[in-house]
Amino acid sequence: MSNRQTPSMERVLQRAQYPDQWPFSARDFSRADESSDSYFYLQPRVGVFHIDDQAVRALTRFYASNLPQRADLLDLCSSWVSHLPDNYEANSVTILGMNQDELDANTRATKRVVQDLNKHPTLPFADDSFDVVTNVVSVDYLTKPLEVFKEMGRVLRPGGKALISFSNRCFPTKAIDIWCRTSDMEHVFIVGCYFHYSGAFERARAHDLKPGLFGLSDPMYVVEATAK
């Protein structure tokens, strides 16, 4: 995305007019492959990035500037890597994902939880447990996003941050239907809707991380919101 277009992307949620009611249908959260996600994620993908190197570096730089030090952090839909800066000092890093081998390979984790959020969206943590919740290139796979975002708000301490990052790459058979038929700008609005209708967050804002010029890398976006 060019620099001329970038401000429009970042203003999407500033100008958003949200409908009075949840605007999505059951079809929007259907998928081409409705088989168990446990089977799909059975094979560990340790060492595999799902975005290119420039996008990875852009996300890590964003974290370096935006993650509070000594925080209790929860990384949802996690894997063998959480993209945290090498010098970032967290109080704790709890990771929740689908594959035990991948989680075991994540050296930044202090606690590991295997859970399928599409089957069990309730998070197994007490209220006000975390300062930050992250989710990297996985929001497009959530079939119960409203429930998950409400849970994120519950487990975050007041004033805590939720950082939802995504690109335009995915496993198309497992991504939800509405994600596969909408644009990057619409993806920003969709995630903004999740925050808005959860009722747990202040107005979300969007960041275009601009990993590379003129489409030479994967795009990378973050939608950020603060817990009430």
N, C-alpha and C positions, 0 to 999 in steps of 0.2 A: 504494500500500500504506500502511495507516494506521500511526501510531506504535506502536499496541498490537501489531501484527503484526511490526514490524521486528525486534525481538530474536530471534524465531523464525527469521527468514530468516538472520540473522547467526550463529545457533547451528547451522545445518544441518551444517556441516562439522566443528564442534567435537565433535558427537555422532555423526558418521558411522560406521557399521559397514560396512566394505568387504568384499564377498565375497572368498573366497580366490582365485578366478579372475576374469579379465576377464569382466564380466557382459553384454557387448553381442554382438549377432549381426550378420551381414552385412546383413540387412534394415535394421537400425537406421541404417546409413550409406548406404542407397539414397536416391534423390531422384526426385521426379516428373519432372524434366527431367534426363536423363542425357547430354544432348548436351554437346559440348566447352565447358568454361568459357571458353576463349579466345574463342569466338563471343559468349558472353553478355556478357563484359566488353570487347568490341571497341570499343564506343562510349564515349568518356571521359565521366565524370560530374563534371567540374570545377565546383565551386561548389555541389554537392549534398551536404547532410548527410543521413545515414540515421537520425538521431534528431533530436528537436526541440531548439530553442535552450536550453531549461532543462536538458535532459540533457547537452548539449554543455558548458554552463557548469559543471555539477556534476562532469563528468569532468575538466575542466581544473583545477578547484579541488582535486580529489583528487590529481592529478599534482603540483600546487604543494606539497602537504604531504607527498608520499610519494616523489617522485623524488629520488635523490641528485644533488647538483651535480657538474658536471664528469664526468659518466658517459659511457661509450660505450653508446649506446642502439640497439637494433634494434627497428624497428616492422614487425611481420609483417602481411601482407594490407593493406598501406598504400595510400594514395591521395594526393589533392592536399593533404590536411591530416592532421597527426598529433595535433592537440588539445593541443599543449604550451603551457604558459603563455608569454606574451610575454617575460617576464624570466627564463625558465629558460635556464641556460647549460650546455649539454652539451659534452663533449669531441668527440663525433661522433654523428651521427644517420644510421644506415643504414636505408633503407626498402626493403621487398620487397613487390611487388604484381603485379597482373595487367596493368596498362595503362601503357605508357610515357608517354603524354601526361599522365596523372594524376600519375605520379611526378615528371615534369619540372616540374609546377606546384607541387610541395611545396617551399616556400622554406626550410624548416628542414633539409632533407636535405643531408648531405655525401656520401652515396653512394647510388646507386639501382640496384636489381636487379629485373628482370622474371622472375618464376618462378611457375608453377602448382604449388602445394603438393599439390594433389590428384593430380597426375601425378608430381611429383618432390618428395617430402617431405624429402629430404636437403638441409640448408642448406649453401650454398657458402661456409662460413666455418670458420676454424680453431677448435679447442677453446679455451675460456676467452677468447673474443674480446670479450664484452660484460658490462656491469654490470647492464643492464636489458633485458628483452624485453617489449614491449607488443603487444597485439592488440585492436583496437577493433571491436566489433559484427561479427565475422567468424568466430568460433569455430564458429558453427552451420553453416557451409558446409564445414568440414573433413571429408573422407571418410576420411582416414587420420590421425586425431588422435593416436593413440598414438605413431606414428612421429614426428609433428611435435613432440610434447611431449618425447620422448626427445632429439630434436635441440635443442630449446630448452635442455634441461639440459646438453647437451654444449657448446654455444657460450657458455653463461653461466659466468662465473667463480664459484668457490665463494662462497656468501653473496650472490650476485646475485639480483635480483628478477624474477619473471615476473608481469605484471599483465594479466589477461584480462578485458575489459569487454564487457558485452552488455546488450541491452534485450529487449523483447518484439516488436520489429519485424524483419522479414526479407523477402527474396524467397522466398515459400513454395515455389516450384517448384525452387529451388536449395538450400534448407536441407535438412539430413539428416532422414530420416523420424522418428527418435526425438525430435528437437527440436520438430517440428511437432505432436506428440501428447502433449507434456508441459508442465507448468506452469513458472512462473518459479522456484519453489523446487526443482523437479526439475532445472531447467537448472543451478542452482548445484551440485547433487550430481553431475550429469554431468561438469561441468568439474572438480570435485574428484576424480572418478574418473580423468580423464585425467592429472592430476598424480600421483595415488597409484600407478597402474599403470605409469607411466613409470619409476618407481624412482629418479628423478633429483632429487626435491624432498622437503623437509620437509612436514609436514602443511599442507595449504592452509587458508586462511581466507577468509570471505566478507564483503563490505561492501555494504550497501544505501545508495546515495548520496542517495536521497530528493530527487530534483530538484524536485518540486512536491508540494503537499499534496493529498490526497483525489483522486488520479488525474487531476490537471489537467495533467500532463506525462507524457512517456514515462518509464517506470521505468528505472533504471540501476544495474547491479550490477557489482562487480569481484570476481573470485576471484584471490587473491594467494598465491604460494608462493615459498619461498626455495630456491635451488639448494644441493644438498649439497656 
